[in-house]
Amino acid sequence: MIRRLLVANRGEIAVRVFRTAREMGIETVAVYAEDDASAVHSGRADRAVSLGAGPVSETYLSIPRILEAARASGADAVHPGYGFLSESPELARAVEERGLSWVGPPPSSIEEMADKLRARARMRAAGVPVVPGSDENARDDEALSSAAKEIGFPVLVKAAAGGGGKGMSRVEAASELPGALAEGRRIAAAAFGDDRVYLEKLLGRARHVEFQIFADRHGNTVHLFERECSVQRRHQKIVEETPSPALDAALRRAMGEAAVAAARSVEYVGAGTIEFLLDSERRFYFLEMNTRLQVEHPITEATLGLDLVRWQLEVAGGAALPVTWRSEGLAPRGHAIEMRLYAEDPVDFLPRSGSLEEWIEPAGPGVRVDSGFERGSVVGVEYDPLLAKLVVHAADRPAAIERALRALSEWVVLGVETNRPLLEAALCSAEFRSGDYATDLVARLPRRESGAPSDAAWIAAALSFAEKAAGTAVVAGPADPWGTANGWRS
Amino acid sequence: MSRLTAGDEARDVRLEKGSAELDGRTVRFREIRRGGALVALEIGGEVHPVRAVREGDRVFVACDGSTYEMRRGPAIAPGASRRGSAGEHGAGLLAPMPGRVRKTLVRRGERIAKGDVVLILEAMKMEHAIRAPRDGIVTKLDHHDGDLVEAGTVLAEIAADGT
């Protein structure tokens, strides 16, 4: 069993893992970069270890510093969260070599799936359909150009070592391809140290549906149903829901079986996600596997009534999956929706930074907030702009949408612009409500004007301007208690 | 009396005790405070929860589920919207957000065309191509790869061709 767990991450996911560890009686260790010492996560663990100063590559992304923090704190296990080093086979291997538990899949499984070209070849061999695209042998512009002609435009240029949409671009015509390949190679080399790119057919009006899978070290591999992730901007998800409105029982069974086959083919252990594209003719294709916990895992927890992080820790400690999971004894209940609150402009999606002057989280029936921020927190440029996740659970989909809008309206965030108006627009749209939507939903949303402020908003602003002036006078006046403290403060 | 703006909207607001004049219309209100801080306004029997935070001449207001950024002083001229990709200021190309200069792709004195990528700005894990808004010659380019820049910093200046 794990006794002391180091979480090699920050923000909401570190806080989320600490919570479960504490419930299991496991001691917790946070790590933090010096410029991030006041971040919420470092105060939520039993102890916190500094990773030193420097850019992210020398702190949260530094394997030697993470290992040193684990040694110094006496941790016997490392949970990587998502992002940062969560899909680093080097860290996984180094942790295991030191006799510590790695709360994640074996390094070999990570490597097999990290190389998107190799993963595609392996999936084809395992009988899992993949998106039509170029193969491993197409390396130079000439081979990729002829592959593009065969596939048919538009195509996507993707980085072989990539993920999360980085280095990805859409190409409409053959004339644009050489420029896009050069740009893709440059970004891929800078971001991943590997400039290989490949092509995938851009499927018209596709949906993005993923399956949660879980495996133990005793040969059991199961799926824990799907998550619909088609509400995206810049190829990144902002709203997820489960069950997917697009699946019926037969399609769910077929995709679930393919997901389990995909995980088995790389001898997977722990929590992972198989991402599929679902086209308008309801054909599905393997897109990629995320060999870690997903940002959107709480919606699965909501409908299945279980704690995925607990089972990550149990499996890392050697336990077998519960019998009810293996015998397909699980059945989702109700409907869950996650909304990601980002510090960004709701219209052009550019990241925003600043200080959270006011922060009041939604609450109430069926509402969960996983957050890495609080009032006074600073949102910087060096880290992911995800502020928090709002997860709602209700009896059915219409009730979940109403609950989501109710909870969003309770959220007070002042000082940093957020994408809340975009989240509201997506949930309010007729297309989302119908359930018949695809990854182009955000682009098709009617441009929504925020409207004129109400009388109350104008008056509050005027009071605020008036008040500050009065406040200044009080501080300078004789009634101010600090003013009488004999000048040591002046 | 002060002129308040929120995006394209503007009001002349005069505060009196227990009432406000909004563009000449009188609105009676009652302040509800907790620990000195305004938490709600009662207007015509309805209670509106509000939060307001002021920073200089800006105030952020959350009211009835919406958030506004309001300013004191004249309305921002139409067309000078801060939205969009890289902003322009005279001949200057402004950083649309705080970030780090990842790579500069042009040199000072170079003749470039509208749409050319001037530099790549990295912010919050994403790369943003900053493109030339017009044809011209790069006359100013002060930042080096790796420099941190604030939003609104002049990244480059591009003089129209032949001037």
Interface residues (C-beta under 8 A of the other chain):
Chain A: K166 I187 A190 R234 D345 V347 D348 L350 P351 R352 S353 E357 E358 I360 V381 E382 Y383 D384 P385 L408 S409 E410 V412 V413 L414 G415 E417 T418 R420 S450 G451 A452 P453 S454 D455 A456 A457 W458 I459 A460 A461 A462 L463 S464 F465 A466 E467 K468
Chain B: S2 L4 A6 G7 E9 R11 V13 L15 A20 L22 V27 F29 E31 L38 L41 I43 H48 V50 R51 A52 V53 R54 E55 V59 F60 V61 A62 C63 D64 G65 S66 T67 Y68 E69 M70 R72 R83 G84 S85 P96 M97 P98 G99 R100 R102 A123 M124 K125 M126 E127 H128 L148
